[in-house]
Amino acid sequence: MSKELVSALDALEEEKGIKAEVLIAALEEALKKAYEKNYDESENVEVQFDKKKGSIKVYAVKTVVDEIEEPYEQISLEEALELNKAYEVGDEIRFEVTPKDFGRLAAQTAKQIIMQKVREAERGVVYDNFVGYEDEIITGEVEREDSRYLYIILPGNQMAAMKPNDQMPSENYQMGDKIKVLVSQVQNEQKGPQVFVSRTHPDLVKRLFEAEVPEVFDGTVEIKSIAREAGDRSKIAVYSHNENLDAVGTMVGQRGARVQSVVTELSGENMDIVEWTEDPAEFIKNSLNPAEVVEVIFDPANDRAATVLVPDYQLSLAIGKRGQNARLAARLTGFKIDIKPESAREEVIAELENQSTDSSVAENIEEVELDDNSEE
């Protein structure tokens, strides 16, 4: 058994990358517990594996003391000196107590430990492989579905799970379908790596454009932000680092070929591609495309809020069906956007001025209260 065990340790280190020291430490600890369970749990023992000889021995460990209180853990100085005149109080002495039939138990335990470590190593390899794919696109095959997840087989026969909110509401998945998914999360759980994938994550849109538009992949055109309602519509803000290159036109492609490839992959999801700019007012105007914006008025009491005036006849277009256009524009820009008809401009200005006045009064009252408290 010993020679076989040594050979197995060497093979595992070479083939699986599991260090022999790791296996030996785990084996010694497991054999210690096995000895205590099967022979004498009251003894303080340690197990030592000699890799060169392939031998396994069990030692009872006792500490030298003046007066014995724990017989299984201690030995008197008088007895210790009979063994060796050099022993002092506090020294540890090891007595071999290896049972004659310990080899059978050791072989069984060694097999269990090796299998456990192999599984752990294999799980570690899978985790290391897929954690590098987080936020990347992989093509998988739909395998099955249960009440919790849709299961996708990824390359390497790795199973991935897709939660209901990561599934496109406009898609009906069938067993055997080949689909592109974004690896959204990789968890290293005790039972093994768990890979989660998504078809609704905004980064899926970004990765698809990177694959379709070389200028996005190389960074010439940058996708600044994405607001998405998966399966229905996305808004994408883009910026060109080359002043001679039109960012929006580059994304759309000749006759719309580039954007159409992404739309097709996402089962007809509409794409609004707008130009990103540092000017917040201009960016908000762009974000409400295809509606025309007359004016953007920022709230003096809230630097992340703005009222947008649009032609009266375009109010419904600016807001969008069920408020979708306004909602996506707000998420794209990071501003709270209130859309009003151009005819209501005077009311909007008056309301903002009142809010600004109320805010100033409140600040003054607070300052007076603080001054009063400081005087007290």
C-alpha positions as CSV (number, residue, x, y, z in Angstrom):
1,M,0.0,0.0,0.0
2,S,2.8,2.4,0.9
3,K,4.5,2.2,-2.5
4,E,1.2,2.6,-4.2
5,L,0.4,5.6,-2.1
6,V,3.7,7.3,-2.8
7,S,3.2,6.7,-6.6
8,A,-0.4,8.1,-6.4
9,L,0.9,11.2,-4.6
10,D,3.5,11.8,-7.3
11,A,1.0,11.2,-10.1
12,L,-1.5,13.7,-8.6
13,E,1.2,16.3,-8.2
14,E,2.2,15.9,-11.8
15,E,-1.3,15.5,-13.4
16,K,-3.6,17.6,-11.2
17,G,-1.1,20.1,-9.8
18,I,-2.0,19.1,-6.2
19,K,1.1,19.5,-4.0
20,A,2.1,16.4,-2.2
21,E,2.6,18.4,1.0
22,V,-1.1,19.4,0.9
23,L,-2.2,15.8,0.4
24,I,0.1,14.5,3.2
25,A,-1.1,17.2,5.7
26,A,-4.7,16.3,4.9
27,L,-4.0,12.6,5.2
28,E,-2.2,12.9,8.5
29,E,-5.1,14.9,10.0
30,A,-7.7,12.5,8.7
31,L,-5.7,9.5,10.0
32,K,-5.4,11.2,13.4
33,K,-9.2,11.5,13.6
34,A,-9.6,7.9,12.3
35,Y,-7.3,6.6,15.0
36,E,-9.1,8.5,17.8
37,K,-12.5,7.2,16.5
38,N,-11.4,3.6,16.1
39,Y,-8.8,3.0,18.8
40,D,-8.4,5.6,21.6
41,E,-10.0,9.0,21.5
42,S,-8.6,9.9,24.9
43,E,-5.0,9.8,23.7
44,N,-3.2,12.8,22.4
45,V,-1.8,11.5,19.1
46,E,-0.2,12.6,15.9
47,V,0.2,10.8,12.7
48,Q,3.4,11.0,10.6
49,F,3.7,10.0,7.0
50,D,7.2,9.4,5.7
51,K,7.1,10.0,2.0
52,K,10.5,8.6,1.3
53,K,9.8,5.3,3.0
54,G,6.0,5.4,2.4
55,S,5.4,4.4,6.0
56,I,2.7,5.7,8.3
57,K,3.2,5.8,12.1
58,V,1.0,6.9,15.0
59,Y,2.6,8.6,18.0
60,A,1.2,9.3,21.4
61,V,2.4,12.8,22.5
62,K,3.0,13.5,26.2
63,T,4.3,16.6,27.9
64,V,6.8,16.3,30.7
65,V,5.4,17.7,34.0
66,D,6.3,17.6,37.7
67,E,2.9,16.2,38.7
68,I,0.6,14.3,36.4
69,E,-3.0,15.6,36.1
70,E,-3.9,14.2,32.6
71,P,-2.4,10.7,32.3
72,Y,-3.1,10.5,28.6
73,E,-1.4,13.8,27.8
74,Q,1.3,14.0,30.4
75,I,4.4,12.1,31.8
76,S,6.2,12.7,35.0
77,L,9.7,14.2,35.0
78,E,10.9,11.1,36.9
79,E,9.6,8.7,34.2
80,A,11.0,11.0,31.5
81,L,14.5,11.0,33.0
82,E,14.5,7.2,33.0
83,L,14.1,7.4,29.2
84,N,16.6,10.2,28.7
85,K,18.5,12.2,31.2
86,A,18.2,15.3,29.0
87,Y,14.4,15.7,29.4
88,E,13.1,18.8,31.2
89,V,9.6,20.0,32.3
90,G,7.7,21.2,29.3
91,D,9.4,18.9,26.8
92,E,7.2,16.7,24.5
93,I,7.9,12.9,24.2
94,R,6.5,10.8,21.4
95,F,5.7,7.1,21.9
96,E,4.9,5.0,18.8
97,V,1.5,3.4,19.2
98,T,0.8,2.3,15.6
99,P,-1.8,-0.5,15.7
100,K,-0.9,-3.7,13.8
101,D,-4.0,-3.4,11.6
102,F,-3.7,0.3,11.1
103,G,-2.6,-0.2,7.5
104,R,-6.1,-1.2,6.3
105,L,-7.6,1.8,7.9
106,A,-4.8,4.0,6.5
107,A,-5.4,2.7,3.0
108,Q,-9.1,3.3,3.2
109,T,-8.6,6.8,4.6
110,A,-5.9,7.7,2.1
111,K,-8.3,6.7,-0.8
112,Q,-11.0,9.0,0.6
113,I,-8.6,11.9,1.1
114,I,-7.1,11.6,-2.4
115,M,-10.6,11.4,-4.0
116,Q,-11.7,14.5,-2.0
117,K,-8.6,16.5,-3.0
118,V,-8.9,15.5,-6.6
119,R,-12.5,16.8,-6.6
120,E,-11.4,20.0,-5.0
121,A,-8.6,20.4,-7.5
122,E,-10.9,19.8,-10.4
123,R,-13.4,22.3,-9.0
124,G,-10.6,24.8,-8.6
125,V,-9.5,24.4,-12.2
126,V,-13.1,24.9,-13.4
127,Y,-13.5,28.0,-11.2
128,D,-10.1,29.4,-12.3
129,N,-11.1,28.8,-16.0
130,F,-14.5,30.5,-15.8
131,V,-13.8,33.3,-13.3
132,G,-11.7,34.8,-16.1
133,Y,-14.7,34.8,-18.4
134,E,-16.8,37.0,-16.0
135,D,-18.4,39.8,-18.0
136,E,-17.6,38.1,-21.3
137,I,-19.8,36.5,-23.9
138,I,-19.8,32.7,-24.4
139,T,-22.0,30.6,-26.7
140,G,-23.8,27.9,-24.9
141,E,-26.5,25.3,-25.6
142,V,-29.9,25.2,-23.8
143,E,-30.0,21.9,-21.9
144,R,-33.1,22.0,-19.6
145,E,-35.2,24.1,-17.4
146,D,-36.7,23.7,-13.9
147,S,-38.7,25.9,-11.5
148,R,-35.5,27.9,-10.6
149,Y,-33.2,28.2,-13.6
150,L,-32.7,27.6,-17.3
151,Y,-29.6,25.5,-17.6
152,I,-27.0,26.2,-20.3
153,I,-24.1,23.9,-21.3
154,L,-21.0,26.0,-21.8
155,P,-17.7,24.8,-23.5
156,G,-15.9,22.2,-21.5
157,N,-19.3,20.7,-20.6
158,Q,-19.7,23.2,-17.7
159,M,-23.3,23.7,-16.6
160,A,-24.4,27.3,-16.2
161,A,-27.6,28.6,-14.7
162,M,-29.8,31.5,-16.0
163,K,-32.2,33.1,-13.5
164,P,-35.7,34.1,-14.7
165,N,-34.8,37.8,-14.6
166,D,-31.8,37.1,-16.8
167,Q,-34.0,35.5,-19.5
168,M,-35.3,37.7,-22.3
169,P,-39.1,38.1,-22.0
170,S,-39.3,38.1,-25.8
171,E,-37.5,34.8,-26.2
172,N,-38.7,31.2,-25.9
173,Y,-35.8,28.8,-25.2
174,Q,-35.9,25.3,-26.5
175,M,-33.6,22.4,-25.7
176,G,-30.6,22.4,-28.1
177,D,-30.8,26.1,-28.9
178,K,-27.5,27.8,-29.3
179,I,-27.5,31.2,-27.6
180,K,-24.9,33.8,-26.7
181,V,-24.8,34.6,-23.0
182,L,-22.9,36.9,-20.7
183,V,-21.1,35.2,-17.8
184,S,-22.5,37.5,-15.1
185,Q,-21.1,35.7,-12.0
186,V,-18.9,32.8,-11.0
187,Q,-19.2,31.5,-7.4
188,N,-16.8,29.0,-5.9
189,E,-19.2,27.0,-3.7
190,Q,-18.4,23.9,-1.6
191,K,-20.3,21.6,-4.0
192,G,-18.4,23.1,-6.9
193,P,-18.2,26.2,-9.1
194,Q,-21.6,27.8,-10.0
195,V,-21.6,29.8,-13.2
196,F,-24.5,32.3,-13.7
197,V,-25.2,33.7,-17.2
198,S,-27.5,36.4,-18.5
199,R,-29.2,37.6,-21.7
200,T,-30.6,40.7,-20.1
201,H,-27.5,42.3,-18.6
202,P,-26.6,45.7,-20.2
203,D,-23.0,44.5,-20.7
204,L,-24.2,41.9,-23.1
205,V,-25.1,44.7,-25.5
206,K,-21.7,46.2,-24.9
207,R,-19.9,43.0,-25.7
208,L,-22.0,42.3,-28.8
209,F,-21.0,45.7,-30.2
210,E,-17.3,45.1,-29.3
211,A,-17.5,41.9,-31.4
212,E,-19.3,43.7,-34.3
213,V,-17.5,47.1,-34.3
214,P,-13.7,47.1,-34.4
215,E,-13.5,50.7,-33.4
216,V,-15.3,49.8,-30.1
217,F,-13.1,46.8,-29.5
218,D,-9.9,48.9,-29.9
219,G,-11.2,51.8,-27.9
220,T,-11.5,54.4,-30.6
221,V,-15.2,54.6,-30.0
222,E,-16.2,54.3,-26.3
223,I,-19.5,53.1,-25.0
224,K,-20.0,55.5,-22.1
225,S,-23.3,54.2,-20.7
226,I,-26.2,51.8,-21.5
227,A,-29.8,51.8,-20.4
228,R,-31.7,48.7,-21.2
229,E,-35.1,47.2,-21.0
230,A,-34.2,43.8,-22.3
231,G,-36.1,42.4,-25.2
232,D,-37.7,45.8,-26.0
233,R,-35.3,48.7,-26.2
234,S,-31.8,49.9,-25.3
235,K,-30.2,53.4,-25.3
236,I,-26.5,53.5,-25.8
237,A,-24.3,56.6,-25.3
238,V,-21.1,56.6,-27.4
239,Y,-18.1,58.9,-27.7
240,S,-15.4,59.0,-30.4
241,H,-11.8,59.6,-29.3
242,N,-11.0,60.4,-32.9
243,E,-12.5,63.8,-33.8
244,N,-12.7,62.8,-37.5
245,L,-14.8,59.7,-36.7
246,D,-18.5,59.9,-36.1
247,A,-19.3,57.7,-33.1
248,V,-23.0,57.1,-33.9
249,G,-22.4,56.4,-37.6
250,T,-19.6,54.0,-36.7
251,M,-21.9,52.0,-34.4
252,V,-24.7,51.9,-36.9
253,G,-22.5,50.9,-39.8
254,Q,-23.0,51.1,-43.6
255,R,-26.8,50.8,-44.3
256,G,-27.2,49.9,-40.6
257,A,-25.4,46.6,-41.0
258,R,-23.6,46.7,-37.7
259,V,-26.4,47.6,-35.4
260,Q,-28.7,45.3,-37.2
261,S,-26.5,42.3,-36.4
262,V,-26.8,43.2,-32.7
263,V,-30.6,43.7,-33.0
264,T,-30.9,40.3,-34.7
265,E,-28.9,38.6,-31.9
266,L,-31.2,40.2,-29.3
267,S,-34.4,39.0,-31.1
268,G,-35.4,42.4,-32.4
269,E,-34.5,44.6,-29.5
270,N,-34.6,48.2,-30.6
271,M,-31.3,50.2,-30.3
272,D,-31.2,54.0,-29.8
273,I,-27.5,55.1,-30.3
274,V,-26.8,58.7,-29.2
275,E,-23.7,60.8,-28.8
276,W,-22.3,61.3,-25.4
277,T,-21.0,64.8,-24.5
278,E,-19.6,66.4,-21.4
279,D,-22.3,69.1,-21.6
280,P,-25.2,67.7,-19.5
281,A,-27.8,69.7,-21.3
282,E,-26.6,68.5,-24.7
283,F,-26.4,64.9,-23.4
284,I,-29.9,65.0,-22.1
285,K,-31.2,66.4,-25.4
286,N,-29.4,63.5,-27.3
287,S,-30.7,60.9,-24.8
288,L,-34.4,61.8,-25.7
289,N,-33.9,60.9,-29.3
290,P,-36.0,60.7,-31.5
291,A,-37.9,63.5,-29.8
292,E,-36.8,67.1,-30.4
293,V,-35.8,69.1,-27.3
294,V,-36.4,72.8,-27.2
295,E,-34.7,73.6,-23.8
296,V,-33.2,71.9,-20.8
297,I,-33.7,73.7,-17.5
298,F,-31.8,72.5,-14.5
299,D,-33.3,72.5,-11.0
300,P,-31.3,74.9,-8.8
301,A,-32.2,72.9,-5.8
302,N,-31.0,69.6,-7.2
303,D,-28.0,69.3,-9.5
304,R,-29.1,65.9,-10.8
305,A,-32.6,67.0,-11.8
306,A,-33.7,68.8,-15.0
307,T,-37.0,69.8,-16.7
308,V,-37.0,69.2,-20.4
309,L,-39.2,71.3,-22.7
310,V,-40.3,69.7,-26.0
311,P,-42.7,70.9,-28.7
312,D,-46.3,70.3,-27.6
313,Y,-47.0,67.9,-30.4
314,Q,-43.9,65.8,-29.5
315,L,-44.8,65.4,-25.8
316,S,-46.0,61.8,-26.1
317,L,-43.0,60.9,-28.4
318,A,-40.5,62.3,-25.8
319,I,-42.2,60.5,-22.9
320,G,-42.5,57.3,-25.0
321,K,-44.9,54.3,-24.7
322,R,-45.5,53.7,-21.0
323,G,-42.9,56.3,-20.3
324,Q,-40.1,54.2,-21.7
325,N,-38.2,56.9,-23.6
326,A,-38.0,59.2,-20.6
327,R,-37.2,56.4,-18.3
328,L,-34.3,55.1,-20.4
329,A,-33.0,58.6,-20.9
330,A,-32.9,59.2,-17.2
331,R,-31.0,56.0,-16.6
332,L,-28.6,56.7,-19.5
333,T,-27.7,60.2,-18.2
334,G,-28.1,59.7,-14.5
335,F,-30.4,62.7,-14.3
336,K,-34.0,62.9,-13.0
337,I,-35.8,64.1,-16.1
338,D,-39.2,65.8,-16.0
339,I,-40.7,66.4,-19.5
340,K,-43.0,69.3,-20.1
341,P,-44.6,70.8,-23.2
342,E,-43.0,74.0,-24.5
343,S,-46.2,75.9,-23.9
344,A,-45.8,75.4,-20.1
345,R,-42.4,77.1,-20.0
346,E,-43.5,80.1,-17.8
347,E,-45.2,77.7,-15.2
348,V,-42.0,75.6,-15.1
349,I,-39.8,78.7,-14.5
350,A,-42.1,80.0,-11.8
351,E,-42.2,76.6,-10.1
352,L,-38.5,76.3,-10.1
353,E,-38.0,79.8,-8.8
354,N,-40.5,79.1,-5.9
355,Q,-38.6,75.9,-5.1
356,S,-35.3,77.8,-5.1
357,T,-36.8,80.5,-2.8
358,D,-38.2,77.9,-0.4
359,S,-34.8,76.2,-0.4
360,S,-33.0,79.4,0.4
361,V,-35.4,80.3,3.2
362,A,-35.0,76.9,4.7
363,E,-31.2,77.2,4.6
364,N,-31.4,80.7,6.3
365,I,-33.7,79.3,9.0
366,E,-31.3,76.5,9.6
367,E,-28.3,78.9,9.8
368,V,-30.2,81.1,12.3
369,E,-31.0,78.1,14.5
370,L,-27.4,77.0,14.4
371,D,-26.3,80.5,15.4
372,D,-28.8,80.6,18.3
373,N,-27.6,77.2,19.5
374,S,-24.0,78.4,19.4
375,E,-24.8,81.5,21.5
376,E,-26.4,79.3,24.1
